[in-house]
Amino acid sequence: MPPKKRTRLEPSDESSSEPIIFEKDQATAPASVIVNESSSESPDQDDVDSSLPMCAYGASCYRKNPDHFKTFRHPSGHPGNAVGGKRTDKQQQQPAASLASSVAAVSVTAAAPASGPGVGAASAASSSAYGSVLQLLLAKGRLSADDKRLAREFRKSHAVSDEEHRALLQRLGWSEDEYDDGEKKDDGTDLAEERAILQLDTGFKIIRITKEDAEQSKEKQAVFARVCHQFLSTMAKAQANFSISEIGVIVSTPLWRAYHQKKMQLETLYSQQHQPPSGPSPLETWGFHGTSADSILKIANSNFMLPDEIAALSSKNAGGKGGKGGKSAAAAKAAAKKFGIEVLDDGYFGKGVYFTAFSDYAAWYSAERSSDQVLLSKLLVGKQFSCNQRMDGKPLQPGYDSHRSPKGNEFVIFSKEQILPRYIITFQEKDAEEREQES
């Protein structure tokens, strides 16, 4: 257990009950990609009978039997729709624009700069357009033979080199093997139920896994075992003093999309700076956060509130105006407390949200709030600024993506898009048992 020490700005109610409203460009592809947005997401795009019941596995269904696709409906773009039940309504005679037409529209856009100042500009435009095409084709996490054909034809007609193709794949988080196999191996999900929920724009659920559930499902057993191992292996205490009764898998489409879009941006940035990541995803790590059970539930639903958001809310309800020229800090803290938000300090190593790599470090903060839960999140730490002294209330240092405390116990994140709440771990701690001494 960490010593009773300073606390960081950590609200007991870090997240409001109001859901976060994401702007359109946070969850969608660039404008150059969205050519026929309404038609590309239309359930009728694949000419599928809309009266069929939706398959429980949605876009993640790997079934090959044509009878399955004639019995169940699948999301637009699923390769099985080609052999599935066809629509019989009038819309069948007027199908929506296909993926091929969207790619063709990007192709036309890319062709325009060819009459520009020179070959260099045309080449750059073609490469950029091909990146948009790839993002369009890879958006579903699967790549059909027809998708690959479209990509090949685009590359040939726009003279996109193999080197450019590989570089663009890397920026989009795909390996060459994944592209060749036509499937993204790791989309950051654990369960088929989770993947089905993520097909919904506003999907949210906490999939709870107990020990008994894990014994009934190999899929859930793998999740339970992996998270338990991470919880127990990162603590300094005797592991035998802890047991885990439940793992809650957090599924939130808005948070998942915002996080992965930010991840793609960072990977693209460092790739363009010729600083390619080493390993699967070095920009990414795991972080524990300890607080009350009620706060964890709200965070799971709509992510953390950043310190500036808390300050603005506190000042507003204390009689100020968005944190400028308001009443005293003490009055602001008192106002925040009325809303269940506890403002402890300005943040010793920066004004952000704090995480730790050590489960018992986080569990101490939970215990202080009579909680038997900790939150485990994915974090985009990126390029970290290593603090060598206190930086009370300081913003993110220029040129960096996060801060790290002097002893490395804590990570400080300054953007909620760099946080993806993943698991709620419910644990029990028992008193250490001592061996009886022989007389």
Number of C-alpha atoms within 10 A of each C-alpha: 13 11 7 9 6 9 13 20 22 26 24 22 26 28 26 19 13 9 13 15 8 12 10 8 11 17 18 15 16 13 10 17 21 17 19 15 14 12 16 19 13 14 17 19 21 25 22 25 22 17 12 17 11 14 17 16 19 21 22 21 17 11 11 11 11 14 12 15 23 17 14 20 25 26 24 21 22 19 21 23 22 14 15 23 23 20 17 13 11 8 12 16 10 9 13 19 16 15 20 14 13 20 25 16 18 22 19 11 14 21 17 12 17 16 10 10 9 10 12 11 14 20 19 14 19 26 21 17 24 24 21 22 25 21 18 21 23 21 13 16 17 20 21 17 12 12 19 16 11 19 18 13 11 20 19 11 11 20 14 19 13 10 9 16 17 15 19 21 19 18 21 20 19 19 16 13 11 17 19 11 14 17 17 18 14 11 11 12 14 14 16 15 16 22 21 18 19 21 16 12 12 11 15 19 17 18 16 15 20 16 15 11 14 18 14 10 11 11 13 22 17 15 18 24 14 11 17 18 11 15 23 20 13 15 17 13 14 9 15 12 13 17 15 19 15 21 26 19 25 24 25 25 21 24 28 20 19 21 23 20 20 18 22 14 14 19 23 20 14 16 16 12 9 9 11 16 14 8 7 8 14 14 19 15 13 20 24 27 27 29 26 22 21 15 22 25 18 19 21 26 24 22 23 26 23 20 21 14 15 26 20 19 21 30 26 19 21 21 16 18 15 17 20 11 10 18 17 13 15 12 17 24 22 18 20 24 16 11 14 16 23 19 26 14 16 18 24 20 26 27 24 28 25 25 24 22 21 21 25 23 22 26 25 21 21 21 15 12 14 12 19 19 25 27 28 27 21 18 25 28 24 21 15 20 20 16 16 11 10 13 15 14 17 14 15 20 12 8 9 13 20 26 27 22 22 14 9 12 13 22 25 25 25 21 17 20 21 24 26 27 28 22 25 26 23 18 18 11 13 9 8 12 8 6 6 6 5 4 3
